[in-house]
Amino acid sequence: MKRSDIEKELSDRFNLQPSQSENILDTIIEHMTEVLEDGGRIEIRGFGSFFTKSYGAYEGRNPRTGEKVMVSEKKLPHFRPSRELIGKLNDD
């Protein structure tokens, strides 16, 4: 499913103009991004939760040359599905 599919579904289901559904989706994604940037957690009951994990800097290797390189610390987004979603996917 692509972003345009979600926008179309919103338009069809709630009888909205395409620009309205695009604005709604933009607002939701923008707010979710801001929460994750601030280190917050997003929980959608029955679906799952989004959160960030921080990784410290470490010394890695360039796979082509074998040269040692310093990898800077970073934050990555993660998703953990709810038990309910896992159950639906596995017909439990």
N, C-alpha and C positions, 0 to 999 in steps of 0.2 A: 504494500500500500504506500502510495506517495502522498506528499503534502496536498497536491491538487485533488486527490481522491477524498481526503478528509474534508477539504473545503467544499467539494461538491456534495458530499453526504450531509454536511451542516446545512447547506443551501436547500437541499431537497427535503430534509427532515423537518426543518423549522421554517420553511417557506421564506427564506432570506434572499436578498440580492447577492450575487457572487462577491461583490466588494465587501458586503457586510460580513459574510462568512470568513473572508480573507482577513479582515480586521480583527475578528474574534480570535482566530487561530494565531495571528501575530501577537496579540495581547497575551494570550495564554503562554505561548512559547517564550516571549520576552520576560514575563514574570518568573517562569520556572528557571530560566537562565540566571536571572538576578539572584534568586534564592540560592541556587547552587554556587554562584560566584561568591556569595557571602558565607559559604560553608554550611548552609542550611540543608534540611532534608525535606523531600516532598513525598507524601504518602497518599496514595489513591487506593482507598479500601476496595478489596476485591480484585485489584489489578497488580499493585506492587509499589515499591518505593525507589526513589532516585536519591543518590547521595554522592558525595565526593570522597575520594581517598587521596591522602597525601603520601608521596614517595620522596624520600630523601635523595640527595645527590649520591652518586656512586661512580666508580671507575669502570668503564666498559671497554669493549674492543671493537674496532672497525672490522666488520666481517671480511672485507676484501683484502685489507692490508695487514690486519692483525695488530695495528697500531693502537696503543692505549689512548682512550679519550675520556674526558670528564663529562658525565651526563648530569645536567643540572636537576635540581629538585623540581617536582611538578605535581599537579593535582589532576586526577582523572575522574570523569563521571562514571558511576556504576548504577546498575539497575538490579534490584532483587525482586523477583516475582512473588506474588502472594501465594499462599497454599491453595486458595480458591482457583486462581489462574492455572497453577500447575495441575490441579485436579481436573479442570476442564480440558486441558491439553492432553491429558492422559486417560480421559474417560473414567475417572475414579468417582 
